[in-house]
Amino acid sequence: MLYDFHTHSYLSDGALVPMELIRRCIRSGYTAMAIADHVASGTMQRTIEETRGDAVLAAERWNFTCLVAVELTHVPASAIAELASRARELGAELIIVHGETIVEPVEPGTNLAAVSCPQVDILAHPGLLTEEEAALAAENGVFLEITRRQGHCLTNGLVVKRALETGARLVVSSDGHAPGDYLTEELARQVVLGAGVPESEIQQILQDNPQELLRRGLGRREAQA
């Protein structure tokens, strides 16, 4: 089974319309996925509504689950809790925060604000994650991302180390923007192993943790119905 809750369509900076992205992921063997386009205050409502339309169609006609997600990106750290709450009210089924990757000028304090917010589900590519931030992620149920994305992946090893030290949960994602970016079962396993995850933790990260995220998202979908 293959899960990926961090992909991007042309609604932000991806190459594909949401429907084609879903179709390509189905053909790649995905079990379930999320489209989590980059948003801030001004684009959030439109993005959630447009993603939901294709996710509903995929569920009805292909019996495939695509969760409606957002990635809060380069927003002021002090606004993360407020924007996460708004995204949930608008119907986002998963909320990701664009973490302090070392290859982009993300505002310092973004990681801390994200892991302190129980509304956040995943902190993406956290960069030079601290032990305090990882401990808060564990406490608040925020998953930490192991990413296959070029550049962002440079700190995967540190993220894994911090998670293992504190009990924070990990999930692997493609952060896919275009054909060729998406995961396969073997690639997902290789990314996790290459980040320094022990063999004993592979099942948890590739299957158990994503299934928990999927349950969260579907529970929110049912609550909104």
C-alpha positions in Angstrom: 0.0 0.0 0.0 1.2 3.5 -0.9 0.2 6.8 0.6 1.2 10.3 -0.2 -0.4 13.3 1.5 1.8 16.1 0.1 1.3 16.7 -3.7 0.8 19.9 -5.7 -1.4 20.7 -8.7 -1.5 23.8 -10.9 -3.7 25.5 -8.4 -0.4 26.5 -6.9 2.9 25.6 -8.5 2.4 22.1 -9.8 2.2 21.1 -13.4 -1.1 19.2 -13.6 -4.7 20.0 -13.1 -6.0 18.2 -9.9 -7.9 15.5 -11.9 -4.8 14.5 -14.0 -2.7 14.5 -10.8 -5.2 12.1 -9.2 -5.3 9.9 -12.3 -1.5 9.7 -12.5 -1.2 8.7 -8.9 -3.8 6.0 -9.3 -1.8 4.6 -12.2 1.4 4.8 -10.1 -0.2 2.4 -7.6 -1.3 4.9 -4.9 -3.7 3.6 -2.2 -4.8 7.1 -1.2 -3.4 10.6 -1.5 -4.0 14.3 -0.7 -3.6 17.3 -2.9 -2.1 20.0 -0.6 -1.5 23.1 -2.7 0.4 26.1 -1.3 -2.0 28.6 0.2 -2.2 31.7 2.4 -5.1 33.9 3.4 -6.1 35.1 0.0 -6.0 31.8 -2.0 -7.3 29.3 0.7 -11.0 29.3 -0.1 -10.7 29.0 -3.9 -8.1 26.2 -3.6 -10.1 24.1 -1.2 -13.3 24.4 -3.3 -11.6 23.5 -6.6 -9.7 20.6 -5.1 -12.8 19.3 -3.5 -14.6 19.1 -6.8 -12.1 16.7 -8.4 -11.7 14.7 -5.1 -15.4 14.1 -5.0 -15.5 13.0 -8.7 -12.6 10.6 -8.1 -14.4 9.1 -5.2 -17.6 8.7 -7.1 -16.3 7.3 -10.4 -13.0 5.6 -9.5 -13.6 4.7 -5.8 -10.3 6.4 -5.0 -9.6 8.6 -1.9 -8.0 12.0 -2.5 -8.1 14.1 0.6 -8.6 17.9 0.3 -5.5 19.4 2.0 -3.6 22.7 2.0 0.0 23.7 2.7 0.2 26.9 4.6 3.3 28.4 2.9 5.5 31.3 3.9 2.7 32.7 6.1 3.7 34.8 9.2 4.4 32.3 12.0 2.1 34.3 14.3 -0.8 33.6 11.8 -0.4 29.8 11.6 -3.0 28.9 14.3 -5.5 31.4 12.9 -5.1 30.3 9.3 -5.2 26.6 10.2 -8.5 27.1 12.0 -9.9 29.0 9.0 -8.7 26.2 6.6 -10.5 23.7 8.7 -13.7 25.7 8.7 -13.5 26.0 4.9 -13.3 22.2 4.6 -9.6 21.3 4.5 -9.3 17.6 5.6 -5.6 17.8 6.3 -3.5 20.8 7.1 0.3 20.9 6.3 2.6 23.7 7.2 5.6 24.5 5.0 8.4 24.1 7.4 11.8 25.9 7.8 13.6 24.1 4.9 17.2 25.3 4.6 16.7 26.1 0.9 14.0 28.7 1.2 13.6 31.9 3.4 10.9 30.6 5.7 10.3 32.9 8.7 12.1 31.6 11.8 9.5 30.5 14.3 7.4 28.7 11.7 8.3 25.2 12.9 7.5 26.1 16.5 4.2 27.7 15.6 3.2 24.7 13.5 4.0 22.0 16.1 2.3 24.0 18.8 -0.9 24.0 16.9 -3.1 20.8 17.2 -5.0 21.8 14.1 -1.8 21.1 12.0 -1.4 17.5 10.8 2.0 17.6 9.1 5.0 19.8 9.4 6.6 19.5 6.0 10.4 19.5 5.4 11.2 21.1 8.8 14.9 21.8 8.1 17.1 22.1 11.2 14.4 20.8 13.5 15.1 21.2 17.2 14.5 18.7 19.9 12.0 21.1 21.5 10.1 21.3 18.3 10.1 17.6 17.8 8.8 17.0 21.4 6.0 19.5 20.8 5.1 17.7 17.6 4.8 14.4 19.5 2.7 16.1 22.2 0.3 17.7 19.8 0.0 14.9 17.2 1.8 16.7 14.4 3.5 14.4 12.0 7.0 15.2 10.8 7.8 14.8 7.1 10.5 12.7 5.5 10.5 14.2 2.0 11.9 13.0 -1.3 11.9 16.6 -2.7 15.2 17.9 -3.9 16.8 20.4 -1.6 14.2 19.9 1.2 15.5 16.3 1.7 18.9 17.5 2.8 17.9 17.5 6.4 15.9 14.3 6.5 18.5 12.6 8.6 18.2 15.2 11.4 14.4 15.1 11.3 14.5 11.3 11.8 17.0 11.6 14.6 14.9 14.2 16.4 11.7 12.1 15.9 13.3 9.0 17.2 14.6 10.9 20.3 11.2 12.4 21.2 8.6 9.9 19.9 7.3 12.2 17.2 5.6 10.4 14.4 7.0 10.4 10.8 5.4 10.2 7.4 7.1 10.1 4.0 5.8 12.3 1.2 6.8 13.1 -2.4 6.1 16.9 -2.3 5.4 16.0 -6.0 4.9 18.9 -8.4 5.1 17.1 -11.8 5.2 13.7 -13.5 8.3 11.9 -12.4 8.1 13.3 -8.8 5.7 10.8 -7.3 6.5 7.9 -5.1 6.5 4.2 -5.7 6.5 1.6 -2.9 10.1 0.9 -3.4 11.2 4.5 -3.7 9.2 5.4 -0.5 11.1 2.6 1.3 14.5 3.8 0.0 13.8 7.4 1.0 13.0 6.3 4.5 15.9 4.0 4.8 18.3 6.6 3.4 17.1 9.0 6.1 18.4 6.7 8.7 15.1 5.0 9.8 15.7 1.6 11.5 14.2 -1.4 9.8 12.0 -1.9 12.8 10.3 1.4 12.2 9.6 1.0 8.5 6.1 -0.5 8.8 5.1 2.3 11.2 6.2 5.0 8.9 5.0 3.6 5.5 1.7 2.0 6.7 0.5 2.7 10.2 1.2 6.4 10.3 -0.4 7.2 6.9 -3.4 5.1 7.8 -3.8 7.3 10.9 -3.7 10.4 8.8 -6.2 8.9 6.4 -8.6 8.2 9.2 -8.2 11.8 10.4 -9.0 13.2 7.0 -12.0 10.9 6.3 -13.4 11.6 9.8 -13.4 15.3 9.0 -15.0 14.6 5.6 -17.8 12.6 7.4 -18.3 15.4 9.9 -18.7 17.9 7.1 -21.2 15.8 5.2 
